[in-house]
Amino acid sequence: MCDRSYFPNYFSIEDILVTQEKVPCRTLTTYRNLGWLKPGNASEHLASDTSIDLPLWMVLVLARKPDSLKVETPKVYQEKTREIFEADARVINLFRVNQYYYEFGMYLCMLNVKEYELIQNVITQVI
């Protein structure tokens, strides 16, 4: 698990902006009255086994319930991007990749994303 010494600040503008980042997820349960989150969804509810990009702040709330939401690795932390960073981190402009690359990665580590250890290693190498 990531270092728990990272404590987000509720009143920080930067922290608010970080939690607006979209996170790819798959629902493992049906969420009542959240069908509006999926564009083109005819149902009032968000069905189980639905792929959806949710803002990080919502993922943090929904992921509190065990086995309800599978958080997937965002594109900026997937293997292809990690390989580029490992080759030479200086060639990538982090601001273009994600303005809040480090903070976003720390949140993902706290959510236990499948590849959180690899994300943690890349974050420490890049920053």
C-alpha positions as CSV (number, residue, x, y, z in Angstrom):
1,M,0.0,0.0,0.0
2,C,1.1,3.5,-0.6
3,D,2.6,5.6,2.2
4,R,-0.2,6.8,4.4
5,S,1.7,9.9,5.3
6,Y,-0.1,11.6,2.4
7,F,-3.1,13.4,3.7
8,P,-5.2,15.3,1.2
9,N,-6.4,18.8,2.3
10,Y,-10.1,19.4,2.0
11,F,-9.7,23.1,1.6
12,S,-6.9,23.0,-1.0
13,I,-7.9,24.2,-4.5
14,E,-5.2,21.9,-5.9
15,D,-6.7,18.9,-4.1
16,I,-10.2,19.8,-5.3
17,L,-8.9,19.9,-8.9
18,V,-7.1,16.6,-8.5
19,T,-10.3,14.9,-7.4
20,Q,-12.1,16.0,-10.6
21,E,-9.9,13.7,-12.7
22,K,-11.8,10.9,-14.3
23,V,-11.1,7.3,-13.3
24,P,-12.1,4.3,-15.4
25,C,-14.3,1.9,-13.3
26,R,-16.5,-1.1,-13.6
27,T,-19.5,-1.4,-11.4
28,L,-19.8,-4.7,-9.5
29,T,-23.3,-3.9,-8.1
30,T,-26.3,-1.9,-9.2
31,Y,-26.4,1.7,-8.1
32,R,-29.9,3.0,-7.6
33,N,-30.7,6.4,-9.1
34,L,-27.3,6.9,-10.7
35,G,-28.2,6.0,-14.2
36,W,-27.8,9.6,-15.3
37,L,-24.0,9.2,-14.9
38,K,-23.8,7.0,-18.0
39,P,-24.6,9.0,-21.2
40,G,-27.3,7.3,-23.2
41,N,-28.4,5.1,-20.4
42,A,-32.1,4.5,-20.6
43,S,-32.4,3.1,-17.1
44,E,-32.8,5.1,-13.9
45,H,-30.2,2.9,-12.3
46,L,-26.5,2.2,-13.0
47,A,-26.5,-1.5,-13.8
48,S,-23.9,-4.0,-12.5
49,D,-20.9,-4.7,-14.8
50,T,-21.1,-1.2,-16.4
51,S,-17.8,0.5,-17.6
52,I,-17.8,4.1,-16.7
53,D,-15.4,7.0,-16.1
54,L,-16.2,8.7,-12.8
55,P,-14.6,11.6,-11.1
56,L,-12.1,10.6,-8.4
57,W,-14.2,12.2,-5.6
58,M,-17.1,9.9,-6.5
59,V,-14.9,6.9,-6.8
60,L,-13.5,7.6,-3.3
61,V,-17.1,7.5,-1.9
62,L,-18.4,4.5,-3.9
63,A,-15.3,2.4,-3.3
64,R,-15.9,2.5,0.5
65,K,-18.3,-0.3,0.1
66,P,-16.3,-3.5,-0.5
67,D,-16.9,-5.4,-3.8
68,S,-19.0,-2.7,-5.3
69,L,-16.6,-1.0,-7.7
70,K,-13.6,-2.1,-9.6
71,V,-11.1,0.7,-10.1
72,E,-9.1,0.3,-13.3
73,T,-5.7,1.9,-14.1
74,P,-6.1,5.2,-15.9
75,K,-4.3,5.6,-19.2
76,V,-1.6,7.9,-17.8
77,Y,-0.4,5.1,-15.5
78,Q,-0.8,2.1,-17.8
79,E,2.2,0.0,-18.9
80,K,2.9,1.8,-22.2
81,T,3.3,5.2,-20.4
82,R,5.3,3.6,-17.6
83,E,7.7,2.2,-20.1
84,I,8.3,5.6,-21.5
85,F,9.0,7.1,-18.1
86,E,11.3,4.2,-17.2
87,A,13.3,4.8,-20.4
88,D,13.8,8.5,-19.8
89,A,11.4,10.5,-17.7
90,R,12.8,13.8,-19.0
91,V,11.3,13.4,-22.4
92,I,7.7,13.7,-21.2
93,N,6.0,16.9,-20.2
94,L,4.1,15.9,-17.1
95,F,1.9,19.0,-17.3
96,R,0.6,17.7,-20.7
97,V,0.1,14.1,-19.4
98,N,-1.7,15.2,-16.3
99,Q,-1.3,18.4,-14.4
100,Y,-1.7,16.5,-11.1
101,Y,0.3,13.4,-12.0
102,Y,1.8,12.8,-8.5
103,E,-1.3,13.7,-6.4
104,F,-3.6,11.7,-8.7
105,G,-1.2,8.7,-8.5
106,M,-1.2,8.9,-4.7
107,Y,-5.0,8.8,-4.6
108,L,-5.0,5.7,-6.9
109,C,-2.5,4.0,-4.6
110,M,-4.8,4.6,-1.7
111,L,-7.7,3.0,-3.7
112,N,-5.6,-0.2,-4.2
113,V,-5.7,0.0,-8.0
114,K,-4.6,-3.3,-9.5
115,E,-1.1,-2.0,-10.4
116,Y,-0.6,0.4,-7.5
117,E,2.9,-0.8,-6.7
118,L,4.0,-0.1,-10.2
119,I,2.3,3.3,-10.1
120,Q,4.1,4.0,-6.8
121,N,7.5,3.1,-8.3
122,V,7.0,5.3,-11.4
123,I,5.8,8.2,-9.3
124,T,9.0,8.1,-7.2
125,Q,11.2,7.8,-10.3
126,V,9.5,10.6,-12.3
127,I,9.2,13.2,-9.5
